[in-house]
Amino acid sequence: MYHRQYSSRGLTYLCIIVIVLCSFSLFVAGQETDKDFSSLELNGNQFALLNENGTSWFGEVVEVNKGQRQGFTHNGVRFLSDYQLEHREQLLQRNEATQLLHGNHFVRDHGEVKEMVYIPADLRAMVVRLSGSRWPLVFRPQLDAAVRGFSWTWDAQRQLALMNFPARPGSDTGSLGILVYGDQATASADMKEVLPAGQNREKQPAKQILNHIEISGVSVVHVAVLLASDSIALVKMADDILARPAALNPPSNGVASDNQIKPFLTTGDERMNEAHTWAQHMLGKLVEQGSGLMQSGVPHQGAVDVRQNLLGFNGALLTTGKFDMARELLLKLAAMQDSDPNSATFGRIPGKMTVEGADFGSPATSGWFSVACRNYVNYTGDTDFIGEIFPAIKKSLDGAIKYQIDEYGLVQHGLNDTWMNALGSEGPWTPRGNRAVEIQVLWAEQVRIGIAWADKLGYSEWVEDWTLLETRLLSNLKREFWDVSNNRIVDHINGRGIHDQRMRPNAILALSVPDQPLFKQRQQVATLGQQARELLYPWGLASLSPNDAGFHPFHYYPPYYRPDAAYHNGLIWTWLSAPFTAQLAGIRPDLAIQLLDHGADAILDKGIPGLYPAIFEAWPRPGGEDPLYTGEGEQLASTAGWIQNWQEDIVGLRPELSATKLRVSPALDKSLPFPLTFRYHYGEFVLNGRYAVENGQYLLTFEGENAPSGLQLFFELPAGDKWLQAQIAWPASGKLALVFDPLQQTLQRSGNLVRNRKLTARERLPGISFRRPGDIANVATLQKPAYSFIDGEDATRKRPRFTPLLFDLRDVKGDDRGEDGDYVYPTHESFMSGVLDIRRSRIWQNDDYLFLQVKFEEMASESELHPENIFPVLTAITLKYEKLSTIRRTKISMNANYSVPHEYAYNFIVFVGDGYRLEDGRGRVIAEYQPEAGDPPIYERKDRQLQFSIPLKYLSKRALRNAAVLTGGRDDHGGGGVGEFRSVYQKASEWFGGGAEAAAGNPSIYDVLLIRR
């Protein structure tokens, strides 16, 4: 019966094979699409331009730059926040221009003036090319506050404005210049004389501050913003440019001209192809910027996020064939490993590298490192690398075994040692200690790789020891992390051994990380199904189920909660879409493809074109249709994961060249945008292929060059409720044409049935679909808390003229050094000298309000601060009333580690950050003021003072007996709000003070002013 059916279709099959073979020359030549995707017309996005030496411009398209990380930066340090152009004494309006983004430059066409912005390939420079007008133009630079206020000089001959500034942490630049050149342009600098307050003009000359540069006689002119180590180097750079101005001409489009970034995959959907082109282009830029490591996102953070490098390793380096760079990165990370046998983090790969050194806090990074090493060997067949990297693999195993594992073989860690690491003033927002599922799974894979490679290298003793560990570890992991009652893999086990019942997306890593499955197929499918039903939206996986009382659907939703509360308690982190898509591809390819479709839209239309936004809100805001993307930039891992999904899970190619294998398991589904044409590199092996569909049958064609000897292809093809599995040797001709019929569950090669096929059960997930956003009225976190919110009118009320003054006390200058006088500020520029030094405090009161004022020796402006901060100082003011029968206390909370004298035991305390919080003597919050747009500021930069009001209904009308004002560094953990006091250690660092006696637990208070009658 089977043979009769085959013979009746033989002619049809033969015709199909002939057509497929005849098409080889076409698809191998890459003729699937001729469309040029070298430019994007933009209406409201941000955009980013980068070069290979860490220089970038990140800005708004139609608005002025508004983000603290936007502007002209080098290695994460910003120098120019923005610039403005004037033409005919009118400011050129960006929202009235046509906006076009090319691969390596951005154009705004204002009509009479065309503005082009680009980053030269090999200079620390940004160039604005202006053309189309002979009327005067004005270029107004807007400097970052850290380089504002320094004196400029104007070199009229060179048409160069130059300014020197102190070198900043992590930067070797000390001079900034603005050079004007081109087509007989003449330029002049408008300077303003500024004499610092209290200085004598005769003893010290006034500073020359650059307002703007006026350019005349323009047809084409370039305004180049230059960075150098010092003024000599900057002048030389300017002279080199003037000597050969053509060297600084706008670069080519890049996206269309560079063969390295032409699509490795084209589909029948032009928009998908455009997303591929731009994603690969921007990934290439992030790769180029790394000096051995990749830039972890845009904008450049200064610090190197190693975890992002490892999460994006496959998509950014391996699928794109950048094998030399992949090898270099892994060896560089191995050299950064903690090699101190006496260290509790011995053997760990750092999670982050900053100017101050390595952060070894994450136990997961070493696991991701081992997985990346495994993947590199699989992609390249470079088995020599195993012996080279094995010492680092062994060291990571030795350190974990010595310091981290428990009696079950599981890795123990702190509450905040996972990737869900947002901190608040009361500790982690998402505590997941002491055994999180992804850390255990990564550890198990680390052990497995160690055993396999030790065996290959002949280290039998280590194989024996680690095999015993693996047996214990896997047995306990499979038992302890399977929740029988809820039929799913649990997120983490707490320190008391109790399963955490909250539904989070981390269990997906238990399915995607292991090279060999840890859990049974039914367990995997059950877990995947539950996660899909509770967490899956078209834009990704929520970080917490909306059925959970702690679910936060929006990033920042005042006055209900601060951003950090939502980060890992509802928001969608798009890097998790990659492992989830990988698991869906074989079970529900239709949903996997829809996730990738949304990714394409996000890459082109959200955030920075070419990069997948890192975070989305879980739900659209009331009245909106789409969820907001949040944050000021994008991450490497999300974009790389999207690229990786297409190659490994949709096209379905997973190489194991160390074993001369290539696994082929495409997600064949009618919703795919056929035909798919691809060209991938695996070591020296170059594979071209094409997937098409005709009359319900799939035509799979491959052609390759330099295939390794003995290469075997292992096919696993979806055929209804079965998998069709077959093994085919790579043909000597280098060409392979297959016809797959999922309905008949047959596979044919050159018109002949493949006989050695095998059918196995295929699990399905019927009945699941994307979640719909819910009703915010039912979200517990969006219900007002028990305490009151003070509006801006009541919190910033102006004091009436004849309000009685209760207290007025001055403080000496320079006593902001802690109780012993040895404290020093954190080294970050936000903590400029005097910002923690109280100089005077006054308190007034009328029948309805208490008015408080604190003057400081110095006050930073908003733009000088850490991007998430509005003010670097946390001020606490205690209030003690006469005969008020409430509980009083002396201890100050918020990580102060400090108590006021007993006679100052307070009834109320107010903590002032970017707003303020009022607490009673029990530590209960009574009321809070959270500033909103349009509220008057409570900080007055000009007078260097803090001034605000508190309605008396929250306090007392009894006589105020005394008060205390305390200051310390403010740490809001990136989430805004009041925050807490920054810790002080023995040695100061970028964000923590120094000069204390003890290693930890020191008072965090720098200055105290005690106020009494």
N, C-alpha and C positions, 0 to 999 in steps of 0.2 A: 504494500500500500504506500509506504514511504517513498519507494523508488519510482512508482508510477506518478506520484505527485511531483517529484523532482523532474522527471523527463518531460512532463507537460509544460514546465516552466523553463526548460533548458535554453530555448532560443532567446527568451526575454533576458535571462541572466547573461548570456553571451553578448547580447547587444549592449547591455549596461556596462559590462567589463570593457568592451571595446571603446565605448564613449569615455569611460574613466581613464583608460590608458592614454587615449588621444589628448586628454586634457592636462596631462602631466606637465608638458612644456609650458603651458599657460600659468598654472598655479605656482610652479617652482619659480617662475620669473617674477612672481609677485604682482600679477596684473588684476587681482580681484577688484581693486578700486583705484581710480585715478584722481579721486577728490583730494584737494589741497586743504589740510586742516591747520595751516600755519598761522592763522589769526582767528581771534574771537572778538566779536563786537560785544561790548559790555555796557550795562546800564546802571548797575548798582553794586557790583562786587568790590571786594578788595583785590589787590594784585601784588605780586611779588616778583622781583628780579634779583638774581643771585649770580655770583661767579665762584670760581673754585678756591679763592683765597679767603673766604669768610666774609666778603663784603656784600651787602644787600640793601635793597630799597623795598620797604613794605608799606603800602599806603592805601588810602581810599581812592575809589575811582571818581565819584562825582561830588564828594564832600571834602572838607579839610580833614587832615588826619586827626583822629580823636583817641586812639589807643596809646597807652604808655609805651608800647613796644614798637609802634609804627615809626617809620622814618628811615634815615640813613644810618646803618649800623655796620660795625666791623667786629666779628667774633662776639656778638651779643651785646656790645657796648654801643649805645646810641650817641650820635653827635649832632644830627639834624633831625628835629621832629617833623619839619615840613618846610615848604617854601611857598611864596605867593608871587604871582606875576601881575604887573600892571601895564596896560597899553592905553595910550592916549589919556592918561591919568584916571583910568577906570580899572578896577580889579577884574581880571579875567575870571568869569564864573565857570567852574568846572561842570556844573550840572547843565550848562547850555552848550557844551562841546560834544562832538562825536568822539566816542572812546573806542580805541582798537588796541587789543593786546596781541603782540607777536611773541614768538618764542623767547627772544632776547631783548625786546624793547617794547615800550608802551607809548601810544600816540594819542594826544588830545588835539582835535582839530577845532580851533575856535573861530574859523572863518578867515579873518585877516592874518591870524597868527596860528602857526602849527607848532605844537610843543611835543618833543620826543624825549623820553627818559630812558636811559640805559646804563648798565654797569659794565665797564670795560673788562675784558676777560682776565687780565693779569695785573690789575692795579687796585689799590685801595682808593677807589674813586667812584663818583657818580656824575654823569653828564646829562645836562638838559640842553638839547639842541633846539634852537628857536629859528623859525624861518617864516618868510612870507610878508614881511612888513619893513618899511624904512622909517617908521615912526619910532620915537623913543620907547624903550621898554625898561621896566624896573623889575629887578630881581630882589625879593625880600627873603633872606634866609631866616628861619625860625630855629634857633639853636636849642639843643637840649640844655636844661638848666645847669647841668654839671660843667658845661663849657661856656656858660653865659657869664658875662661880667668881666671877662679878661680883655685886655687892651689889644687893639688891632693896629696893623700898619698897612699902608697902601703903597704898593710899588707901581707907579704910573707907567713906567716903561714896559714892564711885563703885563700890566693890567691884572695884578694879583693882590688880593687882600689876604693877609696872613695873621694868624693868632696862635700864640703858644699857651699851653695849659698843662697842669700837672698830670702825669700819667695816672690812669685809673686802673684799679685791680683787674687783672686779666688782659690788659691791653698794653702794647708796646708803642702806642702812638702818643705824641706830645705836641703835634702841630696840625692845625687845620687851615686850609687855604681855599680861596674861591678864585678861579682863574677864568678870565674872559678872553676868547680868541676867535678869529674867523672873519673872512670877507670884509676887510676894512672897518670892522666894528671898533668904535671908540667907547671906552667905559670910564666912569668916574665913581668914586665911593663917597657916599654920604655918611659922615662920621658925627657922633655926638660926644662932646666932652662930659665926662662924669667924674666928679671929685668925691671920693668916698667920705661918708659922714665923719666929722671929727678930725679930718686931715687938713693940713695947711698946704695951700697951693705952692707956696714958696719952697717948702721942704720936700714935697712929693708931687710930681706932675699928675695932672688929671689923666684918667684913662680915656682912650679913644675907642668908643663902642660903635660897631658897624650897624647902621640902620638898613641901608640898601645899596645896591649897585645900579646905576643908571647907564643904559647902553644905547648908543645912537648910531645912525648910519647902518642900520641892520638890513641885510638880506638873508644871510645865514650866519648864526653866531652860536658858539658853544659856551655854556657856563659849566665849568667842571669844579666839583667839590672834591678836594684832595685831602688825604691823610698821610702823615709821615711821622717818623720817630722824632724828628726835630726840624727846626727851620731850615737848616742847611740841606737836609734830605728833601724837604718839600720844595725849596727853590730849584734844586736839581731836577726833581720830577717835573716842575713847571717848564723848565728850560728844555727838557727832552720832548715834552709835548709840543712846545712852540717850534722846535726844530723839525719835527715830523708830525704835524697835526693829523695827517691822514691815518696815522697809527691809532688814533682815537675815534675814527669814523664809526658810525653805528654798525653793530654786528649784523650778520645775516639773520634771517628769521629763525634759524636754528631748528624749529620743529620740522620744516620741510626739507632743509638742506643737509642735515646731519644723518648719515646712515645709521648711526648708533641708536637714534631715537625714532626711526621709522617703525611703524607697528610690527610687532612680532606676530600679531594676530589681527586679521580682518574678518568682519562678519557681514551679513546682509543688511545690517542696521548702521547707517552712516553716523548717527549720533553716538552709537556705541564705539565706533571706530575713532571718532573724534575724541571721546573720553580716553580711549587707550593711548592715543597719540600724546595728549597733553599730560596724562598721568605719567607716562614713561619719560617725557621731557622733564617734568619737575622732579621726578625721582632721580634722574640723572644729575640734576643740579644739586640735590641734597647729597648725593654720593660724592660729587666732585669737591664739595666744601669740607670734607672730613679730615684731611691729613692723616689718613689711615683709618679713621672712624667716620661714620656718616653723620651729617647734621641731623639732629633728631626731629626737626620740624622748622616751620617758619612762623614767627621770626626766630632767628638764632637765639638760643637761650644763654649762650656763653658756656654754661656747663654742658658736658657731653652726657646724654642720657643713654647709658649702655643698654638698658633694657629695650629701649626703642630700636637701637641698632640690631639687637638680636631678634626681636619680634619681626622687624622688617627685612631680616637677612635674606630669606628665600626670595621674596618678591622683588627686592631692590637689587640684589646681586646675582643670585643663582638663576632665576628665570630669565634674566637679561644677559646672561653669559659673561658677567664681570668676575670671572673666577680668580684672576690674580688679585683683585682688590679684596675678594672674599677671604682668600688665604691670608693676606696681609692683615686684615682686620682681626681675624682669630688669633694670629700670632701676637698682635699688639695687645689684645686683651689678656692673653696668657701672661705676658710680661707685667701686667698690672695686678696680677693675682696677689692676695695677701700671703706672703711667704714666711710670716713669723709663726713658728710652731707653738709659741706661748700665747698667741692671740686667740680670743674666742671666735674670731671670724677667719681663722687660718684656712687657707685653701679657697676662699670665696673670690669670685670675680666681682669687681665693684659694680654697683648698680648705677652709680653716677660719678663723673669726674668733674671737679670744680677747680678753680684757681687755688684753692686751699688743699687739694688732695683728693683721695679716693673715699667714697662712701660705701662701706661694705655691709650696710644694714639689711639688704634684701637677701634672704636665703634662696630665692627663686632664680637669681641671675646665673648662678653656676649651672643650674639645670638647663636653662635656655642656651647657655654656652655649649654644653655637651650636645644638645639637640642640633645646634647650628653646625658643630663639627661633624656630626653624623651626616647631616644633609649635604654638607660640602663634599664629603667623600662619595656619597651616593651620586651626586650630580656630575662629579668630575672623574671618578675612578682613580683619584690621586691617593693610592694606598700608602705611598711614602709619607704622606702627611700624618698618618696614624702614629708612627713612631716619633715624629717630631712633636706632636701635640700631647702625646700620652702622659708625659710628666705632669702637665697641668691637670689632666683628667684625674690622675692618681692623687695629686695633692688635694683636689677638691673633695674626693672621696675620703681621704684620710682625715681632713679637717672636720667634715660632717660627722664621721664615725666617732671621732674623739670628743667633740664638743656639743653636738646638736641632737643626736638621735636618742630616742627613749628605748625602753625594754622591748617594744614592739617593732623596732627598726624604723619607726616613723620620725620625721624631723619635727622638733619642737621649735617654736618661735614666739615672738612677742605679739601683743594685740594689734600692733600697727605695722607689722613687718611684711604685709602682703601689698599687692599693687593698689588695693583699696585703702589708701593711707592718709586720707584727709584728717586733719587734727583740728579740734576746737579747744576752747579754754578749759573744758572739763575732760579732755582726752580725745581718743579716736572717735570719729563719727561712725566708723564701721569697724568695730573691734572684731577680729577674726582669729584670735589666738585660741588654743596654741597649736592647732594642726589644721591648716587650710588644705582643701582637696588638691588644688593645683600645685602646691608646694610638694605634697606627697607624690603626686604623679610625676612631676619633674624629677624628683629624687629617685623614684623607681626607674625611670628611663636613664638617668645618670648612672645608676648601678649596672643596668643591663648593658649599656655601651661600654662601661669599664670592663665588665667580664668578657665581652666579645673581643675587645681590642687587646686585653691582657692575654687572652687565649691565642690570638693571632700572632702576638709578639713573643709567645713562649713563656710567659710568667705564670707557671702553673700554681705556685703557692698563693698568689693573689687571686687567681681564678677560684681556687678552693675556698678561700676565706670569704670572698665577695658572694659566691654562690650560696653559701650558708646564710649570709645576711639577706640575699634576695629572696630565698625561700621563706624566711620569717617575715620579711617586709611585705611580700605580695599576699601571703596568707592573711595577715592582719589588715592590710589595706582593703582587700576585697571584702573582708568580713565587717570591719569597723565602719567603712564608708558606704555600705549598702543599708539603706533604711527600708527594712522589710515592710513596716506598717504603711509607709507612703509610696513604696515601690519606685524608689529613685536613689540616685547617688546624692549624698548630702554635701552641703557646702563646706562645713568645717565641724570639727569636734572641739569643744571648749576644754579648759583646763581641768574640769571635773569629769571629763569623759562623756559628756552629754552631746548628742547630735543636735546641731543647730537646725531648727525647722524652717528657717526663712528661705524662700525661693530666690536664689541668685543665679547668675549665668556661669559661674566658675566651673560647675560640673562639666560644661561642654569641653573643657580642656582635658578632662579625664578620658574623653573619647577621641580627641584629635591629636594629643601629644604622643601617646605610645606608638611605637612602630609595630608592636604586637599587642592586640587588644587585652586590656586588663579585666574587663567585665564581659559577661556573656552577652550574646547578641540581643536577647530579649531584654536584658537590663539596660543595654545601651539605647535601644529603641524606646523603652519606657521612659527613660530619663530625657531623651530628646523630645519625646512627645509632650511631657509635662512642661519642659522649658518653653517649647513653642506655644503651648496653650496659654501660659501665664506671662511670658516675657516678650514674645515676638511681635514687633510692629513692622510695617513695610520699610521703616528707616533704621531698624536694628533691634538689638536686645536691650531691654531695660535692665538696669543694674539691681533692681529689686521689684518684686511682684507688686502690681497695683492693688492686690488683695491684702497687702501688708499694711498695718497701721503706720509704719514708718516711711511709706512711699511718698516721695517728693517729685511731682511731675514736671516742675519747672526749676530752672537753675537758681534764679534770684527772684523771690516773690515777696517783697516787703509789704507789710511788716511781719509776715509770718515766720520767715526763717532766713538765714544767711546762706550764701552760695555753697560753702563747704558741707553744710548739712545735706545737700542734694547730690553732691558729686557722685557718690557711690550708693545712693539710696533712691534711685529712680532714673537718673539721667542715662542716656544711651551713649556708650563708648564704642565707636564704630570699629575699633580694631578687633572686637569680639565677633563682628559679623563674619570675618574670614573663617575661623574655626567652625562657626555654626553653619555657614554656607557649605563648607567641606563635608559636614555630616549630612546635611539635607540633600546634597547633590545626588546621592545614590538612592535616596528614599522618597524625597519629594522634590525632584528637579525643578518643577514649576515654581515652587516657592524660592528655591535657590536662585533661579534666574530673575525672579522679581526683585530679590534683594540686590542683585548685581545691577539691575536696571536703575533702581533708586540710587545706587552708588554712582552710576554714570551721570545721572542728573545732578547729584551733589558735587561731583568733581568739576562739572562745567558751570554750574549755576549758583553754588553756595560757597561762601568764603573765598579762598584764593583759587582761581582757576587752575586746574591741574592737580590739585590736592584734595583728598577726601577730608572734610571737616572731622575733627577728632571727636566732638561731642555734640549730640542733639538733645534737646529736651524730649521727654517721653511723649508728651501730648502737645497738640497745638494750643496756643493761648486762647482764651475766650474771644470769639469773633474771628479767629484766624483759621486758615485751612491747612497749613503745614507747620510742623514743629520748628522752633527756632534752633539754628546752630549757635553754639555759645563758645565763648573764649576769643582770644585775639590771634589765633593762628591754628595751624594744622600739624598733625604728627605724621612721621614717617611710616609707622606701622600700619595705619589705616589704609593709606594709598597702596603700599606694598602688598598688603593682604588682599586687596581687590585684584591686583595684577596676578598674584599667586593663585587665587581661586580659579581664574580663567584657564591657566595652564594646567594646574594639577587636578582640578576638580570638574571643570566643564569640558575642556579638551581631554582631560583625564590622563595626563602623562606624568608618571612618577618614576624617575630613574633610580636604579640601584646598580650603577656601573661597577662598583666594587665587586659585585657578584655577576657582572655582565647580564643584567636584567633590565628590562623596561616594562613597567606595568602600564597597561592601557585600559582605563575604565572611564570612558566618557559618559557625561550625563545627557544621554540622548533623549530629547523630549521635543514634542511638536512646537513648544513655545520658544525654542532656540532660534536665533536669527540666522538661519542657514543662507548661503554656505559659510562654513568656517574655514579659513585658510591660515596656516601658521608656519612659522620657521623658528625652530628652537635649537639651542646648542647644549650638548651634554658632553663636557670635556672637549675632545677633538671631533666628536660625532655631531654632524649638522643634520637635523631632521626637518624636512618639509612635509607638509601634510594638508589634506583637504577633506572635510566632512560635508556631505550633501545628503539630501533626502529626496526620494522619488518614488511615488506610488506606495508610500508607507514603508519603504526599505531605505536603509542607510548605506551610503556609499562612502567607504573609508579608504582613503588612498594615502600612501606614504612613499617618500623617496629620500634617500639619505646619502651622506658622504662620510667617509672615514669611520664607519661603524666598527666598534671593537670586535675582535675575533670571537666567534661563538655567541654573539648577542642573541638572547632569547626574549621574545615579546610575550607577555602574559596578559591575555585579554580577559576582561570581565565586563560583560555587556548586559544591560537591563532588558529582560524579556518577560514582561508581565510580572507574575509572582515568582519568577525564577531569575537567577543569574546564569548566563551562558559563559562558561569559562573554557578557554582554549590556550594552548601554548604553540607559538609559531616561531621557527628560527628565522632570523633576518636573512633574506635571500641574497645570494651572491650578486645578483643583478642590481641590488640596491633599491629595488622597487617592489611595492607590495600593494595589491588592490583587493579589497574585501567588500562583500555585500552582506549586510546583516539584516535579517528579517525577524523582528521581535515577535510578530504574531505567530509565525511558523517555528520560531526558536531555532533558526538555522544560520550558519555562517558559511559563506562561500568564498573561495580563493580562486581567481581566474576561471570561474565557471564550475569549479568542483567543490563539493561539500567538504568542509573541514570535519574529519571523522573523529578526531580525538577530543571532541568537545565534551563538556560535563555540565549538567544542569544542577544547580543547588538552590535551596530556598532563599527567597529574597523578602526581607521584612518590609512592610509598607506602613504608612501612617495616614490612613484615611481620616477624613473628618476634621483635620486641623487647618486653620487659616490664620491670617494675620489678625491680631487683636485690634479692637477699635478703642479709641480714647474714651474714657468714662466721664462722669459728671463730677466736676470739682467740688460740688456741694457735698459729695460723699467721701472726700479725701480728708482724713483726720489732720494731716499736717497743714491744711489750709483753713483750719478753724482757729479763730483767735484764741491766744493763750489766756490764762486766768488773770494775768496782770494787765494793766492799762497801757495804752500807747499815747504818748504826748505828741501833739501835732507841732509843726514847725512854728506856728504863730505863738504858741505858749512856751516853746523851748528857746526861742530866739527873741523874745520880747525886749524892746528897748526900755531901759530903766527911766521912769519919769524923773524929771529934774530935781524934785525935792524929796526923793526917796531917802529915808533915814539910813545912814551908814552905820553898820554894826561893828565892823572890823576893818582895819587897814594896817597891814604889817609888811615891812620890807625885809628882804633877805640879802645876805652878803653875796657878792659875786664869786663864782668859782668854787662853791662848796658842793658841786654836783659830782662827787667822787665817792659816794657811799659813806657808811659810818666811820670807817677807818681811814678814809681819804685816799685809798689805793685803786679805786675803780677806774677803768678806762672804758670808753665807748666802743661799741661794735665798729668795725672798720669800714662798713658800707658808707658811701657818701651821704646817704640820708641823715646820718647821725653827725651833722656838722657841729663843731664846737659850740656849746652853750644851749643846745636845744632842750637839754634836761635840767637846765639851771633855773630854778625859780628865783625871781627877783622881787616880786611884790604880789600880794593877794588882798583883795577887798571883797567884802560881802555887804550887801544892802538888803533891806526887807521892807515891804509895805504890807497892806492888808491881804494881798492876794498872792504875792510872788516873793521868792528868794532870788536875788541876783548875785551871781558869782563871777569874779574876774581873777585870772591868774596871768601875770606877766612873766615872760621868759627872757633870758639873755639873748637868745637867737630863736628864729623860727623858720623852718624850711618851707619852701613853697611846694605846692602840690606836685609839680612836674619833676621835682628833685627826688621823688620817693620811689621806693620799691613799687612796682606797678599795681599791686593789690592794696597798697596802703594809701590813705589820704593824709595821715599824720604819723610820724614815727614815735610819738610820745604817748604813753598811757598815763593819765593823771587820775589819782584817787583823792577824793575830798571827804573826810569824815565829818559828821555833824552830831554834837552832843547837846541835848536840851535840858533845861532846868526841870527837875522833878517829873520827868516823863517816865511813867511806870511801864516801860517795855524792856525787853532783854537788850542788854548792851554787850558789846564785845570789843576786844582789842586787836584780835588777829585780822590781818588783811588777806583776803583771798586772791584769786586770779594769779596764782604762781608768784605772789609777792614774797613769801617766806619771811614775813615781817609783821611785827606787832607794835602798835603805838603805845606810849606810856599809859599806865592804868588810869590816870586821871583824864585821859582822852578817850576812854572807852565810849564808843559811839552808839547812837540810836539808829543812825542812817549813814550810808556811804554811797557816794556817786562815783562811778567809773566813767571816764570820758575818753572816748576814742574818736571815731568819725561821727558818732552821736554820743548819747550817754545812757547809762543804766543805773537806776536807783534801787538799792537794796536796803532791807531793814537789818536789825541786829541779829536776826536768825539766819541771815543769808538768803532770804526769800526776795525775789524780784518783785518790786512794787509797781514800777512803771519804767518805760523805756522810750527814748526818742531816737528814731531812725530817720536821718535826713532824706528828703526826697528832692527831686529836681525842682528848682525854684526857691527852695528854702534859703534864707540868708545864712552865710557861713558862721560857725561859732568860733572860727579861728580868724584873727585879723592880722595878716602878714605885716602890714605897714607898722602897726603898733606892737607887734610881737606879743600878742596876748590872746588868751582864751576867754570867751565871755558868753554866758548863757543864763537861762532863767529856769526855775522849777516852780510849778504851781504849789502853793502852800497846802492845798487839800491833800497832797501826798506826804506832807511832812507834819509839822506841828506849828501852832501859833504861840507856843510857850517861848520863853526867852532862850535864845541860842547861847549856850555857855561857852563852848569852845569848838575848835575845828582843827584839822590837820590836812595839809596838802602834801601829797607824795607823788614823785615822778619816777618813771623808769621807761626803758624801751618797750615799745608796743609790738606785739606779735599777734596778728589776726590770722595767721596760717594761710594767708592768701584769700581769705573769704570776706574781708571787710568787717564792719561792725565794731564792737568795743574791743574785742581781742583780750589778751592777757599780757602780763609783764614778761618781757624777754629774760631768759635766764642769764646769769653771770657766772662765768667759770674762771679758772686760774689764768687762762690765756684767751685774749680777745680773738674773735673771728669775724667774718663778714657780717653775721647777723646776731652774734651774741657778745656780751660784754666780757671784760677780763679784769684781773687784778684781785680776785677773791682768794681766800685762803684754802677752802675745801674744793675737792674735785667736783662736787655737785651739792645741791640743796642750799646754796647761798642766798642771802637776801637779794632781791632783784631791784631794790629801791636805791636810786642815786641821790636824790635830794628830798629833804623833808622840811616843811615850814610849819611850826606849831603856832596856832593862833588862839589867844584867849584874851579875856578882858583884863 
